[in-house]
């Protein structure tokens, strides 16, 4: 087993970090849009966040498939960080959807 990640593994890890970061940013922008009553933009940002998470999951699935095929990755701080980033972004995205919904309800009262 190699002591470093392959180029493909590094690209997958970076894909996780980049796409998870984009998802979290889009989710935050959705909250900010909802806060000022722009629910169309909020929905657009939530949709973008969901798509970024799909892309991040593709990267993660590639890594899992490689490991299941007998090509495990050396666990590095960068790999752990990418997984942490993904899980945080998923949670933040879920919460953003709830916050946007709350703003919609408050606006309708």
N, C-alpha and C positions, 0 to 999 in steps of 0.2 A: 504494500500500500504506500502510495506517495505521501510525503509530508507536507505537500502543498496542494492547493486546488488546481484542477486543470483549467484551461482557458474557458471551456464550456461551463464548468461549474462556477467560475468567477463571474461569467456573464449572467448566469441564472441568478446568483446571489445579488448582483447589482440590479438586475431586473426586478427582483423582489423589493429592494430598498427604494428604487426610483418610483416604481408603480405604487407601492404602499404610501410613499411620501406624497405623490400626486393625489391619491385618493383622500388622504387626510386633509390636504390643502383644499381640495374641491369641497369636501364636507364642511370645512370651516367657512368657506365662501358661501355655501348654501345657508348656513345659519345666519351669516351677516346679511344676506339678501332677504331672508325671511324676516329678520328683525326690522327692516325698513319697509316691509310689505310687498317686496318683489318676489312673489311666489313662483312666477314663471322662471325667473333666473334661479331661484332656489331649487326647483325641480330639475332644471338643466344641469346644475352643479351636482346634485345627488346622482343623476344618471351618469355623469362623467366619473364620479367617484366609484360607482358600481362597476363601470367598465375598466377603470384602472385596477380595481381589485380582481377582476377576471384575469387581466394580464398578469398580475402578481401571482395568482393561483396557477397560471400556466407555467411560470418559472418554477414554482414550488413543485408542481406535479412532475416536471422534468427531472428535478433532483431526486424525488421519491422513486420515480421509475428507474433511474440509473442505479440507485441503491438496491432496489428490488431485483435488478438484473445482475447483481453481484459486483457492482462498481461503487463501493461506498466512498463518500467524501470525507476528507479529513475535517473534523470539526474545528473551526477557527472562531475567533471572536467575531469576525466579520459575518460568518454564517449564522452564528447565534443572534447577532444584531439584526440580521435580515428577517429572521423569524419573529423576533420581538417586535420589530417595526411593522410587520404584516399583522400580527395579532392586535397590536394597539390601534392600527388603522381600521381594522374590521370593527372593533368595539366603538371607536370614535364615529365611524360611518353609521352604525346602528343608532347611536345616541343622537347624531345629527338629524336623522330621519324623525325621531321623536320630538326633538326641539322644533323642527320646521312645522310639524303637525300641531304642536302646542301654539306656535305663533299664528297659524291659520285659525285655530279655534278662538284664540283671543281676539283676532281681528274680526271675527264674525259676531261677537257679542254686542 
